[in-house]
Amino acid sequence: MSCLVDFDVAKGLGFFGSLAVLLSIAALIFLGVLSLLISPILFLLGYILVLLSFYFLSKYYQHRGMFLYALTSLTLSFLGTLTLIYTLSPLVPEDFSGSRLAQLTLLAVLGRIAIIVASALLWYKALITLYEKSGEPMIERAAFAYGIFAITSSLGLLTGAISLISTFFQLIAFATFLLNWIFLTIGFYRLEEFGVGEEV
């Protein structure tokens, strides 16, 4: 019975966590300035709940890697966000020469791309593992959508000097990022008990 309780708790945490992320995106789109306060809180809360869900599901399915993939992916995502914030903030020393600043910006962009790809691969692996254990197709679709997000987001950063092309890739990246969380919300809602896998 305890295993059943763990599954129900994990499913609920995943559903409400994914929903919180979706609400943070909606706030960002529709609430304007207010979203600067509301959206980050909802986003962080959502990620924490989803991470807890993966922790319980890794216990339920006896697959520790599932949680480790998700945890490492989340950590890398935060590092990537901090890298981006740093390069766009006054923290960059003013006495840098133009060429030095350009080099720093290029390194930050390349670092951001590397982090996006590494984070995406781990998140994809976490989702695919959950799909393989649960058999829920919406989880697989979420993984596929996130993979497209990683590719188009990286291309958007690489083509930053060409605003029209960069904007096109960033729009696709945003749409697929949104789809990832829509599919994941539905997937957690529809998640049912399946076979318990072997621990790896």
N, C-alpha and C positions, 0 to 999 in steps of 0.2 A: 504493500500500500504506500510506503514512503516513496518508492520509485514513481508511482502515479502522481503523488503530490508534487514531487520535484518537476515532473514533466509539465503539469498544469501551471506551476509557478513560472517555469521557464518560458512557456508559451505566452503567458500573460505579460511577462516582462518584455519579451520580444515584440509583442503586438503594440503595447503602449509606448515602448521606446521608439519604435519605427514611426508610430503616429505622432509622437512629440517632434521628431525630426521633420516630418511633413508639415506640421503646424509651424515650425520655425521657418521653413521655406516660404509658407503662405504669408507669415508675418512680414518677412523680408520683402515680399512682392507688394502686399496691400497696405501695410501700416506706415510706410515711410519712415520718418524720424523715430517713431515709437519702436520700430523694429530693432533699433540699435540696443535697446534695453531688453526687449522680450525675446528676440530671435536667438541670441547667444545662449541664454539660460535654457530655453527649450531644446536647443541643439545639443548642448552639453548633457542635459538631463536624459535626452533620448539616447545618446551614445552610451551613457553609463548603464541605462536599463538594458539596452541591447547586449552590451558586454556581459552584464550579469546573466542575461538569458543564455548566452553562449557558454558561460561557466557551468550553469546547471545542466544544459543540454550535453555538454562534454562529459559530465558525470553520468547522466542518464544513458547516453549511447556508449559510455566507456571509451571515449576517444579524446584524450587530453589535448591532442594537437589542434582540435577544432577551436578551443578557447585560446590557445597560444597564438594561432594564426590571427584571430580577431584582435587580441590584445596588442600584438606587435604592429599590426596594420594601423590600429588607432593611434598608437604612440608615434609612428612615422607620420601619420596625417597631421598631428599636432606640431611635430618638428617642421614639416613642410609649411604649415600655416605661419609659424613663428619666423621662418626664413623669409617668407613673402612680406610679412609685416615689417621686418627689420629693414629690408631693402626699400620699402616705401615710406619709412619713418625718419624723423630728425635724428635718430640714433646714429645714422651714418655720418662720420666726421665731416665737417665742412671744409677742412683743409686738404681733402683729397683732390688731386688734379683730375681734370676731365678724363684722361686716359685711365687713371687708377680707378675712378668711379665706374667707368664703363667696364673695366675688367671685373670689378666686384659685382656689378649687376649681371654680367654674363655668367659668372660663376654661380651666383644665386639662382639664376634661371635654370642652368644645367643641374644644379643641386636639387632644385624644386622638381624638375622633371624626373630625376633619378628617384627621389622620394615618392613621387606620385606612382611611378611604375612599380617600385618595390611594395608600397602599401597596397596597391591594387591587386598585385599578384597574391599577396597574403589574404586580402579580403575575399578575392575570388576563390582561393583555396578553402577558406573557412566556409563560404556559402556552398561550394560544390560538395564539400564533405557533409554538410548538413543535409543537402539534397540527397546524396547517396544513402545516408542513414535514415532519412524520413520518407523519401519518395515523393515529396511535395514539389510539383513542377514549377510553381511560382518562385521558389527559392532558386532554382536553376535559371529562370528568366532574370531574376535580380542580379545574379552573378554575371550573366551575359551583358546586361545593361551597364553594370559597373565597369566591365572590361572596355566597352565602347567609350565610356566616360573617361577612363584613363588615357586611352589613345587620343581622343579628340582634345582633351585638356592639354596634353603634352604638345600636340600639334599647334594648338592655340598659343602656347607660350613660345614655341619655336618661330612662329610666323608673326610675332608681336609687332615687328617693324612694318608689316603690311596690314593695316588696320581692318580692311574689308574681309580678308581671308581669315585673320585672327578672330574677328567677331563671329564669323560663320562657324568656325570650330568651337568657339566658346559657347555659342547658342546650342549646338548639338551636345556639348559636354554638359551644359545645365539641364537639358531635356533628359538625357540618359541618366544623370545623377538623380533627377526627380523620379524617373521610372524605376530606378533601383529601389528607392524607398517605398514607392507605391507597391511594387511587386513583393517586397519584403514584408510590408504591413499585411497584405492579403495572404502571403505565405504563412506568416505566424498565426494569423486568424484561422487558417484552414489546416494547420499542422495537426496531425493525428499520430497516435502511438503506432510505431512500426516495429520492426525487429531490432533488438539491441545488438549493436556491432561488437566486434572484438577490440580490446584495447591495443593501441599501438605505441 
